[in-house]
Amino acid sequence: MRAVRIEEFGGPEVLVEAEVPDPVAGPGEVLVRVAAAGVNRVDALLRAGVYHRAGRLPLIPGAEAAGVVAAVGEGVSDFAVGQRVVALDGVKSPGFYAELAAVPVTQVVALPDGVELTEAATLPIAWLSAWYCVRHLAKVTKEDTVVVKAAASGVGTAAVQIAAESGARVIALAGSAQKAAWAGEFGAHTTLDTSAYPDEAEVEEVLRLTDGRGADVVLDIVGGAAFARSLRQVGHGGRVVALANVALAPSTIDTRDFYPKNAAILGFQLTNRQRHGWDPRADLRELAERVAAGAYRVPVETVLPLARARAAHEQLERRGNRGKIVLAVD
């Protein structure tokens, strides 16, 4: 089969198309014929050799995909050949920049009608992370005011919609006027161009928008210095959810910014949550059903063929895209 591999760590140029042996569905596995694979920042970290789960080279990247069942292994009775499915990279499963992938049945969910495979391929990482953080960790309700940082990102646009559907008031923060306006199209009640409010001015503006109380929930996707600001933006009894550090920088915080407010700091990392017992299938299934019902809009900006994985990573690292990048596998 065709696959895109990492044969040495480095920039996008190290992504190489290659012919590799077809995988076989072992016991408890589903062989998925990949139709589309989502492109995520975790793929770029893996390619660069800085991801905490990077194994031995060569590696096939790709943490999420959608396609059809090509075969099932011994003991698998929940899936049939030809069935449309969505799959995610779990604790042991392979990457999806390939025509075929053998995936543990615990990482595969049947797709309802009404969800295109290209859209479905973007659900297991950004969307599932946003879903878990909004619904399970922060437990957002209609009584809450929610600040979503990096609101024009894949996780951000998902979080804005999921929080807004719960009835919460959503304040969307993004790094440019264009991105802030775009985030507003997904149900945010207020948008903020953070480039116009650097550093402490961003904190003061969020406090102004919440009448000095601070937000009930701050969803921090940025990390670094932004996380320290999140602690100053949350109100009494609020929740700060940290689920990424795209800044790739340490956060210097003052404990006085959160403990006097009895605020909670909650962390989430998708693969480690699975390692410690979470079965993502029920949440992924419910999320796909909500997409099928038209509750959410899944923005896909760019679809490139598998052979252009390098171009997909170059676009990802420019951080100019609004919406997800997907690799189409013929």
C-alpha positions in Angstrom: 0.0 0.0 0.0 1.0 3.6 -0.3 1.9 5.5 2.8 3.7 8.7 3.9 6.5 8.0 6.4 8.9 9.8 8.5 12.3 8.3 7.9 14.2 10.9 9.8 13.0 13.7 12.1 12.9 17.2 10.8 10.8 19.7 8.8 8.0 19.0 6.4 10.5 17.8 3.8 11.2 14.6 5.7 7.7 13.3 4.8 8.3 10.7 2.2 5.8 8.7 0.1 6.6 5.0 0.1 5.3 1.5 -0.7 4.9 -0.5 2.5 3.4 -3.9 3.3 -0.4 -4.0 3.7 -1.4 -4.3 7.4 -3.6 -7.2 8.5 -6.4 -7.0 11.0 -5.3 -9.0 14.1 -7.5 -10.3 16.9 -9.7 -7.4 18.2 -8.7 -5.1 15.3 -10.5 -3.5 12.4 -8.7 -3.0 9.0 -9.8 0.5 7.8 -9.4 1.6 4.2 -8.6 5.2 4.8 -10.5 7.8 2.7 -9.4 10.9 4.6 -6.9 11.7 7.3 -6.9 14.8 9.5 -3.7 16.9 9.7 -2.9 18.0 13.3 -0.2 19.7 15.2 0.6 16.4 17.0 1.6 15.1 13.5 4.0 18.0 13.1 5.5 17.4 16.6 5.9 13.7 15.8 7.6 14.6 12.6 10.0 17.0 14.3 10.9 14.3 16.9 9.6 16.3 19.9 6.4 14.4 20.6 6.4 12.5 23.9 5.1 9.3 22.2 7.5 9.3 19.2 8.7 5.8 18.6 11.3 4.3 16.5 11.8 5.4 12.9 10.4 4.9 10.3 7.0 6.1 11.5 3.6 6.7 9.7 2.0 9.9 11.1 -1.7 10.6 11.3 -3.8 10.5 14.5 -7.3 10.5 13.0 -9.1 9.2 9.9 -12.3 8.2 8.3 -13.0 5.5 5.8 -14.6 2.1 5.3 -14.0 -1.3 6.9 -11.9 -3.5 4.7 -11.7 -6.5 7.0 -12.2 -7.5 10.7 -10.0 -9.5 12.9 -10.8 -12.5 15.1 -13.4 -11.6 17.8 -14.7 -8.5 16.1 -18.5 -8.7 15.6 -19.6 -5.0 15.8 -18.4 -4.1 12.3 -18.9 -5.3 8.8 -16.9 -4.9 5.6 -17.9 -1.8 3.7 -19.2 0.0 6.8 -18.3 3.7 7.2 -16.2 4.4 10.3 -14.1 7.0 12.0 -11.0 6.0 13.9 -8.4 7.6 16.1 -4.9 6.9 17.1 -5.0 5.3 20.5 -2.3 3.9 22.8 -1.0 1.3 20.3 -2.6 2.0 16.9 -0.7 3.1 13.8 -0.7 6.3 11.9 -3.3 7.1 9.2 -1.3 8.7 6.4 -1.8 5.5 4.5 -4.2 3.6 2.4 -4.9 1.0 5.1 -4.6 0.9 8.9 -5.3 -1.9 11.4 -6.9 -0.3 14.4 -8.0 -1.7 17.7 -11.8 -2.0 17.8 -11.7 0.3 20.9 -10.6 3.1 18.6 -13.2 2.8 15.9 -16.8 4.1 15.8 -19.5 3.6 13.1 -20.5 6.8 11.3 -24.2 7.8 11.1 -25.6 9.0 7.8 -25.2 12.7 7.2 -21.5 13.0 8.1 -19.1 13.2 5.1 -15.9 11.2 5.4 -13.8 14.4 5.0 -15.6 16.0 7.9 -15.5 12.8 10.0 -11.8 12.6 9.7 -11.4 15.8 11.7 -13.6 14.7 14.7 -11.4 12.5 16.8 -8.6 14.9 17.9 -9.7 18.6 17.9 -13.5 18.0 18.2 -13.3 15.2 20.7 -10.9 17.2 22.9 -13.2 20.2 22.8 -16.2 18.0 23.6 -14.5 16.3 26.6 -13.3 19.6 28.0 -16.5 21.5 27.7 -18.9 18.7 28.5 -17.0 16.6 31.1 -14.2 18.7 32.7 -15.7 22.2 32.8 -19.3 20.9 32.8 -20.4 24.1 31.0 -24.1 25.1 31.6 -26.3 28.0 30.4 -25.3 29.9 33.6 -21.7 30.1 32.5 -19.6 32.7 30.6 -16.9 30.8 28.7 -13.7 32.3 27.3 -12.2 30.3 24.4 -8.7 31.1 23.4 -7.3 30.4 19.9 -11.0 30.4 18.9 -10.2 30.2 15.2 -8.3 26.9 15.6 -9.7 23.5 15.1 -10.2 23.0 18.9 -11.4 26.6 19.2 -14.1 26.5 16.6 -15.4 23.2 18.1 -15.3 24.5 21.6 -17.2 27.7 20.7 -20.0 25.7 19.1 -20.2 23.1 21.9 -20.3 25.7 24.6 -22.8 27.9 22.7 -25.1 24.9 22.2 -25.1 24.4 26.0 -26.5 27.9 26.3 -23.4 29.5 27.7 -22.2 33.0 26.8 -19.1 32.6 24.8 -16.2 35.1 24.4 -14.0 34.0 21.6 -10.3 35.2 21.6 -8.2 35.0 18.4 -4.9 36.5 17.2 -6.2 38.8 14.4 -9.3 40.8 13.5 -10.0 38.3 10.6 -9.7 35.3 12.8 -11.8 36.9 15.6 -14.6 37.7 13.1 -14.5 34.2 11.7 -14.8 32.7 15.2 -17.9 34.8 15.6 -19.6 32.9 12.8 -19.6 29.8 15.0 -21.9 31.2 17.7 -19.6 33.3 19.9 -21.5 36.1 21.5 -18.4 38.4 21.8 -15.1 38.2 19.9 -11.8 39.7 20.8 -8.8 40.4 18.6 -6.0 39.7 21.0 -3.4 41.5 18.8 -5.2 44.7 19.8 -5.0 43.8 23.5 -1.5 42.7 24.3 -0.6 41.1 27.6 -2.3 42.6 30.6 -4.8 44.6 28.4 -6.3 41.3 27.3 -6.9 40.4 31.0 -8.5 43.8 31.6 -10.7 43.5 28.6 -12.1 40.1 29.6 -12.8 41.5 33.1 -14.6 44.4 31.5 -16.7 42.1 29.4 -17.7 40.2 32.5 -18.4 43.2 34.6 -15.3 42.7 36.6 -16.4 39.2 37.8 -14.1 37.2 35.4 -15.2 34.2 33.4 -16.7 31.0 34.8 -14.6 28.9 32.4 -11.5 29.7 30.4 -10.5 27.1 27.8 -6.7 27.6 27.3 -5.4 26.1 24.1 -2.3 28.3 23.8 -0.2 27.7 26.9 2.9 29.7 27.7 2.3 33.2 28.9 -1.4 33.0 27.8 -2.0 30.4 30.6 -0.9 32.9 33.2 -3.4 35.4 31.8 -6.1 32.7 31.9 -5.7 32.5 35.7 -6.2 36.2 36.0 -9.3 36.1 33.7 -11.2 33.4 35.6 -13.6 34.4 38.3 -14.5 33.1 41.7 -15.1 29.4 41.7 -14.3 29.2 38.0 -12.5 26.6 36.0 -9.4 27.0 33.8 -9.0 24.1 31.4 -5.5 23.6 29.9 -5.4 21.2 27.0 -2.4 22.3 24.8 0.7 24.4 24.7 1.1 25.5 21.1 3.3 28.3 22.3 5.8 25.6 23.2 6.9 27.8 26.1 6.8 27.4 29.9 4.2 29.2 31.9 5.2 31.4 34.8 2.3 31.8 37.2 1.5 33.4 40.5 -0.5 31.2 42.8 -2.2 34.3 44.1 -3.9 34.7 40.8 -6.1 31.6 41.4 -6.2 30.2 44.9 -7.9 33.2 46.6 -10.7 32.8 44.0 -11.1 29.1 44.8 -10.6 28.5 41.1 -9.9 25.0 39.7 -7.2 24.2 37.2 -8.0 21.2 35.0 -5.8 19.5 32.5 -6.6 17.3 29.5 -4.4 15.3 27.1 -6.3 12.9 24.8 -3.9 10.0 24.6 -3.0 10.0 28.2 -6.6 10.2 29.2 -7.1 6.9 27.2 -4.0 5.4 28.8 -5.7 5.9 32.2 -8.9 4.2 31.4 -11.2 6.5 29.3 -13.0 4.7 26.5 -13.6 7.5 23.9 -16.2 5.6 21.8 -19.3 6.8 23.5 -18.3 10.4 23.3 -17.1 10.2 19.7 -20.3 8.4 18.7 -22.5 11.1 20.4 -20.4 13.9 18.8 -20.8 12.3 15.3 -24.5 12.1 15.9 -24.7 15.8 16.8 -22.8 16.6 13.6 -25.1 14.4 11.6 -28.1 16.2 13.1 -26.7 19.6 12.0 -26.0 20.9 15.5 -22.4 21.8 14.5 -20.5 23.0 11.5 -17.2 21.3 10.8 -15.0 23.7 8.9 -12.5 22.0 6.4 -10.4 24.6 4.6 -8.0 22.5 2.6 -8.1 19.0 1.1 -4.9 17.7 -0.4 -3.9 14.3 -1.8 -1.9 12.0 0.4 1.2 12.6 -1.8 1.1 16.3 -0.8 1.5 15.7 2.9 4.5 17.9 2.9 2.5 20.9 1.6 -0.2 20.1 4.2 2.4 20.4 7.0 3.9 23.6 5.6 0.4 25.1 5.6 -0.2 23.9 9.1 3.0 25.4 10.4 2.2 28.8 8.8 -0.8 28.9 11.1 -2.8 30.8 8.5 -5.5 28.3 7.9 -9.0 28.7 9.2 -10.5 25.3 9.6 -9.0 21.9 9.3 -6.5 20.5 6.7 -7.3 17.0 5.5 -5.4 14.5 3.3 -7.5 12.6 0.8 -6.5 9.0 0.2 -7.8 7.6 -3.1 
